[in-house]
Amino acid sequence: MAATQMLAGFHAVIARLRQAPDSIREVYVEAQRRDKRMQAFIEQVTKAGRTVHPVGSDRLDGLAGGSRHQGVVAVADVRKLADDLDEVLDALEGPAFLLVLDGVTDPHNLGACLRTADAAGVHAVVAPRDRAVGLNTTVQRVACGAAESVPYVMVTNLARTMRELKDRDIWLVGTDDQAPQGIHQTDGRRAMAWVMGAEGEGMRRLTRDTCDELVHIPMLGSVESLNVSVATAVCLYETVRQRGA
């Protein structure tokens, strides 16, 4: 039997309904909620051929494992968008556009990074297995469906994977507050991967040393650094700007 996961919140469940409706096994909704949004959601689930089970809020809280669920939780098969990074890269026709997250452990930050990666057209997000959060219920909810469209590839050895990317002529650009040049000076039109460090700690030394280039985000005010999800958005959209031009 395939492994299952919990999807909590309207966006996460609707995204899976659109992408792979047959992977959804059960849908639970808060029995007391009767507003228009819930009614429209129930209609969409029913049209997709899935059964809706009205339950109490306590049952939903237990299913969601403490994550905010908005009165909606679904049990679904775990769905992999890609088995490995090579599968993603071999299918590309244009220059690769990747995001490497070195040890992001906060599910809200990962969810926000995935959402921005989807919006910016990133082909895959790469993270280490041992120092990163997986695609849990909170990540799925915060990502607002992006976890269903952007491959999230967790690797055993991040430095080795980065070297393999370099062998494919993918330029690795790391972010470092002390780097002499800014993000606007890197060439985002080539095959590239942005490498972002963990919350507070930044990149590990080996990760930093494996990068081809280090750049900083210009900080003009009194704040010294940005949240990793905000910094990721700034960097990804610099590539979008350059490629669009």
Secondary structure by P-SEA (a helix, b strand, c coil): ccbbbbbccaaaaaaaaacccccccccccccccccaaaaaaaaaaaaacbbbbbbcaaaaaaaacccccccbbbbbccccccccaaaaaaaccccccbbbbcccccaaaaaaaaaaaaaacccbbbbbccccccccaaaaaaaccccccccccccccaaaaaaaaaaacbbbbbbbccccccccccccccbbbbbbbcccccccaaaaaaccbbbbcccccccccccaaaaaaaaaaaaaaaaac
